[in-house]
Amino acid sequence: MQLSFNCKTNLEVLHLKRFVFIGVLLALFIFLLSSEGTNAQFYKIINKASSKAIDVKGSKPDNGTEIIQWEFNKGNNQLWEFEEVGNFVRIINKATGKCLDVEGGKSDNGVRIIQWEAGKGNNQLWELERDEKGFFKIISKATSKALTVEGASNENGARIIQWEVNNGNNQLWEIEPVN
């Protein structure tokens, strides 16, 4: 089978080449947009003592929204991405795109953990210390205090705070990938 084009001028050939080139660029652009974010791996972070997940309270997107624990329900407000920043990580919520943050960068025991848009502060950077059983302590770079379930509560809605490292099970976390 022989294909032939009835292009009468070089101008028509040029227009055809432009059309094909623009079509290829458009297809590439659509492909890149549709695959955006597919490389991100998300995790659930489950407390050893309570078996509950770190959760953005009420799935609210606002800066300052409190971080709590809740029975794992596969909600995007319970899924987290880890972004490496040197020897530390920024922990980013899938639903809101905001980071775990030590409120105001305060160093006191009992300070709330909230979400906040990504910034440059050390109060959004965390060190992951793995123990021999595979659990993690999640320690603030700013304060050297651990992510902790307040009062070692087993209740849904218990606040996540920072507290000096004491090796309690309410400071140990299982970090598991979610597909």
Buried (B, 14 or more C-beta within 10 A) or exposed (E): EEEEEEEEEEEEEEEEEEEEEEEEEEEEEEEEEEEEEEEEEBBBBBBBBBEBBBBBBEBBBEEEBBBBBBEBEEBEBBBBBBBEBEEBBBBBBBBBEBBBBBBBBBBEEEBBBBBBEBEEBBBBBBBBEEEEEEBBBBBBBBBEBBBBBBEBBBEEEBBBBBBEBEEBEBBBBBBEEEE
